[in-house]
Amino acid sequence: MSVNYIIIGDWSINGQLMVNRWSIYGQLMVNLWSIDGQFMVVNLWVNLW
């Protein structure tokens, strides 16, 4: 079991909260949020195999 973190680029709109989720191989969760109007995108997924 491994936990992987990947930082990718995206943008925020007017510094508001953005949340999107995709399913890649059934085990990928993507959380998007902005801090002080800046963008931050963190991908977190757990491999159970």
C-alpha positions as CSV (number, residue, x, y, z in Angstrom):
1,M,0.0,0.0,0.0
2,S,1.5,3.3,-1.1
3,V,0.3,6.9,-0.9
4,N,1.4,9.2,-3.7
5,Y,1.3,13.0,-3.8
6,I,1.6,15.0,-7.0
7,I,1.6,18.7,-7.3
8,I,0.1,20.0,-10.6
9,G,-0.8,23.4,-11.9
10,D,-4.2,24.9,-12.3
11,W,-5.9,28.2,-11.7
12,S,-8.5,29.6,-9.3
13,I,-11.4,31.9,-10.3
14,N,-11.6,35.0,-8.1
15,G,-9.8,33.1,-5.4
16,Q,-12.9,30.9,-4.8
17,L,-12.9,27.2,-3.9
18,M,-12.7,24.8,-6.8
19,V,-13.2,21.0,-6.3
20,N,-13.0,18.4,-9.0
21,R,-12.6,14.7,-8.9
22,W,-11.5,12.2,-11.6
23,S,-11.4,8.5,-11.6
24,I,-8.2,7.0,-13.0
25,Y,-7.9,3.2,-12.6
26,G,-10.7,3.7,-10.0
27,Q,-8.3,5.1,-7.4
28,L,-7.6,8.7,-8.1
29,M,-9.0,11.7,-6.1
30,V,-8.1,15.3,-7.0
31,N,-8.7,18.2,-4.7
32,L,-8.4,21.7,-5.9
33,W,-8.5,24.7,-3.6
34,S,-7.0,28.2,-3.5
35,I,-5.2,30.0,-0.7
36,D,-5.3,33.8,-0.7
37,G,-6.3,33.8,-4.3
38,Q,-3.4,31.6,-5.4
39,F,-3.9,28.2,-7.0
40,M,-3.0,24.9,-5.4
41,V,-3.8,21.5,-6.8
42,V,-3.0,18.3,-4.9
43,N,-3.5,14.9,-6.3
44,L,-3.9,12.2,-3.7
45,W,-4.5,8.5,-4.4
46,V,-3.9,5.4,-2.5
47,N,-2.8,2.2,-4.2
48,L,-4.4,-0.8,-2.5
49,W,-2.5,-3.3,-4.7
